[in-house]
């Protein structure tokens, strides 16, 4: 059976240039909230987080140099995964 756009899955891997803190976590939650038909999961080491939760993303404790695996499921998953990767790659420093 051919897959529908609802079954699309995209994965990206990002090496954090800066610690993952409240601002990028909030941007991820906002993006996830705007695309309720998608599921965005982040994995850093043994910790997982749904991007809809700012606190869960921050609780991963991802610091500079941490590899974060991004998995997006749902319509237009590749574009969503790219958007998440852009947010993670451009995370501003916590003291900025």
N, C-alpha and C positions, 0 to 999 in steps of 0.2 A: 504494500500500500504506500503510495507516495506521501511524503511528509508535508504537512501544512505549515504555514508560517508560524502557527502556534507552537509547533514542535521544534522550532529553530533553537540551536544552542551555539553560543560563541564563547571561546575562551581566550583570555589574554594573560600575560604575565608581566608584572611591572616591578622593577627594582626601585624602591622609593628613594628619591633624591633628598628628601627631608622627612622628619617624623610626621606621622599621620595624626593630626590633631583636630580640634573642633571645627575649624573652618572648612577643610576639605570633607570631613565627615558630614557636615551639614549640607554641603553641595551634593554629595552622593545621595543623601536622604531626600533632598529636594528633587533630584533627577529621578530617583526611584518612585517617588510620590507622583510625579507627572506621567509616569508610564506604568500604571497599575497592572497592566496585562503582562508585564515582564517581572521576572525574578532575578535579582542580582545578588550573587553570593560572593563573598570575599574570603580568602583563606590565607593566613599568615602563620607559617609553622603549623602548630597543632590547633590553632584557634580559628574559628569560623564566625562570620557575621553576615546577617542579612543587611544589605545597604540601606534599607528603610529605617534602620535604628541607629541614630547618631551614637548613642551610648554603647551599643554592641560593636560598632566600628572602632570607636576609641578604646574599648576594652581589649581589643586585640593587641594593643601595646606595640604596634608596628613603628619602628624607628628607622632612621636613615640607614639605607642598605638592606632593609628587609625586602624579601621577594613576596609579592602579593599576587596570588592567583585569582583571577576574576572569571566567574562563570555567569553568563546571562542566558536565560531561557525565555522564549516568547517571541512575539513578532519583532522583526527588524533587530534581532539579537546582535548581529555583527556591528551595526552602527551604535547600538547602546554600549556594547563592550568597548568600542573605540572611545566613546564619550567618557566612560568610567576611567579608562586608561589615561586619557588627557587630564582628568581631574587629579588622579594620583601622581602623574608625572609633573604636574605644575603646582603641587602642594606648597603653599607658602610656609616659610619658617614660623614656628610657634611664637617667636619673639618679635616678629615683624609687625 
